[in-house]
Amino acid sequence: DLKLLLKNIFYLYNSKASIESYDFLFRCLYDSPAKIIYPREYIFVVDASGSMKGRPITEVKKMMISTLRQLKTDELFNIVLYGTNQENFAPTSVEASKDNVEKAILYIEKEYGRGATKLNEAIDRIQTFKANSNHNRIITIISDGDLDINQNLHLSIKSHLKSAQFFILGIGNSI
């Protein structure tokens, strides 16, 4: 239900939301009813810039750990961390096996927030990931909203709209 989803997004923006709230939001976004449900490929584009240092990156880590553990084994995933530099968990999306999920958790736990916010480059990096026609690609951007205003983000996102669904999750006080 869209009204409930928007209410919960507003709650997450304006409070110290619990991990259960993030889990609820994740399932609302991704478990909507459909006639044919293809396995999904999740690409999490996570802000790891200096503005995320402290509580925001800690909350993102909690949310990501919980989300990764909920992935189904027939789903694919990857994580792109962006700041001054961009790096991804794997060269291409990987199966959500228990081993891959645990490796991804170790990967995300080492993050602490550093550098500038270069989201455009991270979105462009996703374009290099070969799409799997048997999976529905879902790109989730997680950021505190403290972005460089000179970036033409709408153009980067628009170039991917035919091949993926985008969701943006804001965290912190800069939203």
Disulfide bonds with the S-S distance in Angstrom:
none
